[in-house]
Amino acid sequence: MKEWTVNGKRIKLLEGNIALMDVDAVVNAANKSLILGGGVAGAIRNFGGPTIQEECNKIGPIEVGEAVITGGGNLKAKYVIHAVGPVYGEEDDEKKLANATLSSLRIANKRIMKNIAFPAISTGIFLFPIQRCSEIMLGVAMEFLQNHDFPKEIIFCLYGEEAYSVFENTLEKLT
């Protein structure tokens, strides 16, 4: 695990299963229908139980770049923020990824959350390149921490050593 301080707040990187994080909120790399399928969403569904999907069914669908919040079900996290990232190659995909990240952080700020954990949104079945994802998400996170009191800690919980290394290298360049 690596940690950086930005304006008295922290950005942490770790490799692991986001569904097991003990934080105020985990971010789900969601689809527009808010159906918890595979990847990050599948892990959240498997560990969190059916109530998360039941809440999503009452909310969805939402647009790419938007985020909504549900309870955390049986997760250690109190909440799940469902952020819809873009499919790589769709129009304005970089802006949409930045908006999905920003929308999630705004929810955390509004709810005065101490910490939030993000996956590498859109890098699974949506095929967004991990390098560009790291640049966008970390850039948005750092700027947000400069200008807001909450969250106090943003964790990027990355699946696999490759994703971790890419985010680590990007963060070292940005700090």
C-alpha positions in Angstrom: 0.0 0.0 0.0 1.2 3.5 -0.9 -0.1 6.8 0.5 0.3 10.4 -0.5 -1.0 13.6 1.2 -2.8 16.3 -0.7 -3.9 19.4 1.2 -3.9 17.5 4.6 -6.0 14.7 3.1 -4.8 11.3 1.8 -4.8 9.3 -1.4 -4.0 5.7 -0.9 -3.4 2.9 -3.4 -3.8 -0.8 -2.6 -4.4 -4.0 -4.4 -7.4 -6.1 -3.4 -11.1 -6.7 -3.5 -13.0 -3.5 -3.1 -16.0 -5.4 -1.8 -14.1 -6.2 1.4 -13.1 -2.5 2.1 -14.0 -1.1 5.5 -14.8 2.5 4.4 -17.8 4.8 4.4 -18.5 4.0 0.8 -17.2 1.8 -2.0 -17.7 2.9 -5.6 -19.2 0.4 -8.0 -18.2 0.5 -11.6 -21.8 0.4 -12.7 -23.7 0.1 -15.9 -26.5 2.5 -16.9 -29.2 -0.1 -15.8 -27.6 -0.4 -12.4 -27.7 -4.2 -12.8 -25.0 -5.8 -10.6 -23.4 -8.2 -13.1 -19.7 -9.2 -13.1 -16.4 -7.7 -12.1 -16.6 -5.0 -9.4 -20.4 -5.1 -9.4 -20.4 -8.9 -9.1 -18.1 -8.8 -6.1 -20.3 -6.1 -4.5 -23.4 -8.2 -5.2 -21.8 -11.4 -3.9 -20.5 -9.9 -0.6 -23.3 -7.3 -0.1 -26.3 -9.5 -0.6 -29.6 -8.8 -2.5 -30.6 -5.5 -0.8 -28.1 -3.5 -2.9 -29.7 -4.7 -6.2 -33.2 -4.1 -4.8 -32.3 -0.5 -4.1 -30.7 -0.1 -7.5 -33.9 -1.4 -9.2 -35.8 1.5 -7.6 -33.3 4.1 -8.9 -32.0 3.0 -12.4 -31.4 3.6 -15.1 -29.0 6.6 -15.0 -26.7 8.2 -17.6 -23.0 7.6 -18.2 -21.0 10.0 -16.0 -23.6 10.0 -13.2 -23.5 8.4 -9.8 -26.1 7.4 -7.2 -25.9 6.0 -3.7 -27.4 2.9 -2.0 -26.9 1.3 1.3 -24.1 -1.2 1.6 -26.1 -4.3 2.4 -23.9 -6.8 4.1 -20.6 -5.1 3.1 -18.3 -3.5 5.7 -18.9 -0.2 3.8 -22.0 1.7 4.9 -22.8 2.8 1.3 -22.2 1.9 -2.3 -21.9 4.7 -4.8 -22.8 3.4 -8.3 -20.8 5.4 -10.9 -21.4 4.7 -14.6 -18.3 5.0 -16.6 -18.0 5.0 -20.3 -17.4 2.2 -22.8 -14.0 3.0 -24.4 -14.4 4.7 -27.7 -17.8 6.2 -27.1 -18.2 9.9 -27.6 -16.5 12.0 -24.9 -15.4 8.9 -23.0 -12.6 10.8 -21.1 -15.0 13.5 -20.0 -17.6 10.9 -18.9 -15.0 9.0 -16.8 -14.0 12.3 -15.2 -17.7 13.0 -14.5 -18.3 9.6 -13.0 -15.4 10.1 -10.6 -16.4 13.7 -9.8 -20.1 12.7 -9.3 -19.0 10.0 -6.8 -16.8 12.5 -4.9 -19.6 15.0 -4.7 -21.9 12.4 -3.1 -19.1 11.6 -0.5 -18.6 15.3 0.2 -22.3 16.0 0.6 -22.7 13.1 3.0 -19.5 14.2 4.9 -17.8 10.8 4.4 -14.4 10.3 5.8 -13.3 7.8 3.2 -14.2 6.4 -0.1 -12.8 3.5 -2.2 -12.7 3.5 -6.0 -11.9 0.8 -8.5 -10.4 1.6 -11.9 -13.7 2.5 -13.4 -14.4 1.3 -17.0 -11.2 -0.7 -17.3 -12.9 -4.1 -17.2 -15.5 -5.1 -19.8 -15.8 -1.4 -20.9 -12.1 -1.7 -22.1 -10.9 1.8 -21.0 -7.1 1.9 -21.1 -5.8 1.6 -17.5 -3.1 4.2 -18.1 -5.5 6.9 -19.2 -8.0 5.9 -16.5 -5.3 6.4 -13.9 -4.5 9.9 -15.2 -8.1 11.0 -15.3 -9.3 9.5 -12.0 -6.2 10.5 -10.0 -6.2 14.0 -11.5 -9.9 14.5 -10.6 -9.3 13.1 -7.1 -6.3 15.4 -6.4 -8.1 18.5 -7.6 -11.2 17.6 -5.5 -9.1 17.2 -2.4 -7.6 20.6 -2.9 -11.0 22.3 -2.9 -13.2 20.2 -0.6 -13.2 19.2 3.1 -14.6 15.7 2.5 -13.7 13.0 1.9 -10.5 13.0 4.0 -9.2 9.9 2.3 -9.6 8.5 -1.2 -8.5 5.0 -1.7 -8.0 3.4 -5.1 -8.5 -0.3 -4.5 -7.1 -1.9 -7.6 -7.5 -5.4 -8.9 -4.2 -6.9 -9.9 -0.6 -5.9 -9.7 -0.6 -4.3 -13.2 -3.4 -1.9 -12.4 -1.7 -1.1 -9.1 1.6 -0.4 -10.8 0.0 1.9 -13.4 -1.8 3.9 -10.8 1.4 4.1 -8.6 3.5 5.4 -11.5 0.8 7.9 -12.5 0.5 9.2 -8.9 4.2 9.6 -8.5 4.3 11.7 -11.7 1.4 13.9 -10.4 2.8 14.5 -6.9 
